[in-house]
Amino acid sequence: MPFRPTSVVVHPAAEEHLSRIAEDARVGRQPGQAIWKSLRAAMVRIKNDGQWGEVIPSSSIPRGYVRDFGVTNLYCIDLPSFHRRFYTIRDRDIIVLGLVDHLEYDRLMKA
């Protein structure tokens, strides 16, 4: 039986980038439109199964996520145009922590 979270919330630190993607999608600008469409589908899947994303091993969780958010578990979802969304599970809630492009993902994972 899948884990169904009580809520899915976006951390304030992730809101700005998400807003830019949403605005790009609203005006029909690519790749924002493709990313936004994929994000919406991913949100439906996460609401139905909070552990749907790829698990990032605890030894590979970026130090900044541990320091800034107190993360002890991290999940990643691949999106179009080499973007990825990070989220964590805290109690029975999903907290969206970031939406990063390929370069930022590589920087985070090497740090």
C-alpha positions as CSV (number, residue, x, y, z in Angstrom):
1,M,0.0,0.0,0.0
2,P,1.5,3.3,-1.0
3,F,2.3,6.1,1.5
4,R,-0.3,8.9,1.0
5,P,0.9,12.2,2.5
6,T,-1.4,14.4,4.6
7,S,-0.2,17.4,2.7
8,V,2.2,18.6,0.0
9,V,3.7,22.0,0.5
10,V,6.3,24.1,-1.3
11,H,9.0,25.4,1.0
12,P,9.4,29.2,0.7
13,A,12.9,28.8,-0.6
14,A,11.6,26.9,-3.7
15,E,8.7,29.3,-4.5
16,E,10.6,31.8,-6.6
17,H,11.9,29.3,-9.2
18,L,8.6,27.5,-9.3
19,S,6.9,30.9,-9.9
20,R,9.2,31.6,-12.9
21,I,8.4,28.2,-14.4
22,A,4.7,28.7,-13.9
23,E,4.9,32.2,-15.6
24,D,6.9,30.7,-18.5
25,A,4.2,28.0,-18.9
26,R,1.4,30.6,-18.7
27,V,2.8,32.6,-21.6
28,G,3.7,29.4,-23.6
29,R,7.4,29.8,-23.3
30,Q,9.5,26.6,-23.5
31,P,11.0,24.8,-21.7
32,G,8.8,26.2,-18.9
33,Q,5.7,24.8,-20.4
34,A,7.0,21.3,-20.6
35,I,8.5,21.4,-17.1
36,W,5.2,22.8,-15.7
37,K,3.1,20.1,-17.4
38,S,5.5,17.4,-16.0
39,L,5.4,19.0,-12.5
40,R,1.6,18.9,-12.4
41,A,1.6,15.2,-13.4
42,A,4.4,14.5,-10.8
43,M,2.3,16.2,-8.0
44,V,-0.6,13.9,-8.7
45,R,1.7,10.9,-8.4
46,I,3.3,12.2,-5.2
47,K,-0.1,12.8,-3.6
48,N,-1.0,9.2,-4.4
49,D,2.4,7.8,-3.4
50,G,4.7,10.1,-1.4
51,Q,7.7,7.8,-2.0
52,W,7.3,7.7,-5.7
53,G,10.5,9.7,-6.4
54,E,14.0,8.4,-6.6
55,V,15.6,8.0,-3.2
56,I,18.8,10.0,-2.7
57,P,21.0,7.9,-0.4
58,S,21.6,9.6,3.0
59,S,25.3,9.8,2.3
60,S,24.6,11.7,-0.9
61,I,22.2,14.3,0.4
62,P,23.7,17.7,-0.3
63,R,25.1,19.3,2.8
64,G,23.2,22.5,2.2
65,Y,19.9,20.6,2.3
66,V,20.9,19.0,5.7
67,R,22.1,22.4,7.1
68,D,19.3,24.6,5.8
69,F,16.3,22.3,5.9
70,G,17.3,19.6,8.4
71,V,16.7,17.0,5.8
72,T,17.2,13.3,6.8
73,N,15.6,11.9,3.7
74,L,15.5,13.3,0.1
75,Y,13.7,12.3,-3.1
76,C,14.3,13.4,-6.6
77,I,12.0,13.5,-9.7
78,D,13.4,13.9,-13.2
79,L,11.7,16.6,-15.3
80,P,12.1,17.8,-18.9
81,S,15.0,19.9,-20.0
82,F,17.3,18.3,-17.4
83,H,15.5,19.8,-14.4
84,R,14.9,17.9,-11.2
85,R,12.6,18.5,-8.2
86,F,13.7,17.6,-4.7
87,Y,11.4,16.9,-1.8
88,T,11.5,15.4,1.6
89,I,9.0,13.6,3.9
90,R,8.5,15.0,7.3
91,D,6.0,13.3,9.6
92,R,3.2,12.6,7.1
93,D,3.9,15.7,4.9
94,I,5.7,16.2,1.7
95,I,7.8,19.4,1.6
96,V,9.1,20.4,-1.9
97,L,12.6,21.9,-1.4
98,G,13.8,22.7,-4.8
99,L,13.6,22.8,-8.5
100,V,17.0,22.8,-10.1
101,D,18.5,22.6,-13.5
102,H,21.2,20.2,-14.6
103,L,24.1,22.5,-13.7
104,E,22.8,23.2,-10.2
105,Y,22.0,19.5,-9.7
106,D,25.6,18.6,-10.6
107,R,27.0,21.3,-8.3
108,L,24.8,20.1,-5.4
109,M,25.6,16.5,-5.7
110,K,29.4,17.1,-5.9
111,A,29.5,19.4,-2.9
